[in-house]
Amino acid sequence: MEKITKEQARIFLLLKHGLIGEYKFCGEEGVLQYVKQVGCVQYDPIDVCGKNSELVFQSRIKGFSKAMLEKILYEKRQLVDYFDKNMAIILANDWKYFKRLREHHQINGRGKAEVDQIENSIKEIIKEKGYVAAKDLPYQEKVSWYWSATSLARAALETMYFRGSLIIHHKKGTNKYYGVTEDNLPDDVINAVDPNKTEYDYLKWRVFRRIKGVGLLWNKPSDAYLYIQGLNASVRKQIFNDLLADGKIIEVNVEGLNSSLYCDINDLDIMRLACSDVSHKKRFEFIAPLDNLIWDRNLLQDLFDFEYRWEVYVPAKKRKYGHYTLPFLYGDKFIGRVEMAKSRNTLVVKNIWYEGWLKVTSEVTKGTEGCIHRFANFNDCQLVKYDF
């Protein structure tokens, strides 16, 4: 068992995520390295000042641009959109691990009978055209769907996507265009054998993946385990015991925490560095609302003494801060929140809320302004407007 302080735990997480010190990840290769390290990056279509996945990368990938992600996803196909922690971006080479999930959707799901009848016809249309969106198909009659009634075209495309016969070919804004999987992914990716022999092996792999995705995680209910069907408390406990016995994870006791945390044993070198006397360059970074680092909001509060709630779905009158606020990191502490929105070629800074304990020095003010201007460049904004 490793015994560390809260500060050392924070430094460890930030070193692992490349959010402190010099940039650990750079360019296209850095994007791939980071996704390989964490397993998946959560996707969300809301775009106020960048989509969640783009915001994750901008804070830790030196030289990152939105076009870079599009290229890796939809030209090189080294990454692919699929379900992991909800909708996510994963390595194309990890496609094999989700065979069970795709098979589940072959025999389950709403509108199955209607979709089954037109699946082959849709595939033929797509093969002829190369890709389609729901609006391009003739099946516009309404059918029952997960949240509300939708067109049969959309239900069919999404079902075929869940099943793995289609992938997202590209996106225009929030509109998805689908292509036939076999025409867009390499044969070795499509035909790779699922490494997990049993359902338990699959669940064990997914839990281990989430531990690596955050860096430190505990064996108790957590949003970090979202979308792992079949994972209850007893199964989770057995998985942690087996991962410990297999030597894949180590137990970490953090001073002041009642629950043990666990990390990938391969991260021990990072742990040693975090516990050493080596100092690390402090950086100002805006963190995505669904960032891997903050998947577990209770853990965030325990380690960083920072409470964060994404208020995008909270009625305006009930919001404490803003519609789309980003946590603001400086060094190993979250020093506040910022709300920004892109308006054509202008980044509008709607508000900055510093934590009450923070002394807003000239260093903090200058660092904040520098971070905002970098963020403006990331959003292709030539101007910055402070609207508060």
Sequence and secondary structure as in RCSB ss.txt:
>XXXX:A:sequence
MEKITKEQARIFLLLKHGLIGEYKFCGEEGVLQYVKQVGCVQYDPIDVCGKNSELVFQSRIKGFSKAMLEKILYE
KRQLVDYFDKNMAIILANDWKYFKRLREHHQINGRGKAEVDQIENSIKEIIKEKGYVAAKDLPYQEKVSWYWSAT
SLARAALETMYFRGSLIIHHKKGTNKYYGVTEDNLPDDVINAVDPNKTEYDYLKWRVFRRIKGVGLLWNKPSDAY
LYIQGLNASVRKQIFNDLLADGKIIEVNVEGLNSSLYCDINDLDIMRLACSDVSHKKRFEFIAPLDNLIWDRNLL
QDLFDFEYRWEVYVPAKKRKYGHYTLPFLYGDKFIGRVEMAKSRNTLVVKNIWYEGWLKVTSEVTKGTEGCIHRF
ANFNDCQLVKYDF
>XXXX:A:secstr
 EEE HHHHHHHHHHHTT SSS SEEHHHHHHHHHHHHSEEE     SSS HHHHHHHTTEET  HHHHHHHHHT
S SEEEEESSSEEEEEGGGGGGGHHHHHHHHH STTHHHHHHHHHHHHHHHHHHS B GGGSS  SEE  SSS E
EHHHHHHHHHHHHTSEEEEEEETTEEEEEEHHHHS HHHHT   S  SHHHHHHHHHHHHHHHHSSB SS  GGG
TT TT  HHHHHHHHHHHHHTTSEEEEEETT SS EEEEGGGHHHHHHHTSS      EEE  TT GGGSSHHHH
HHHH       TTS GGG SS TTEEEEEETTEEEEEEEEEEETTEEEEEEEEE TT    HHHHHHHHHHHHHH
HHHTT SEEEE  
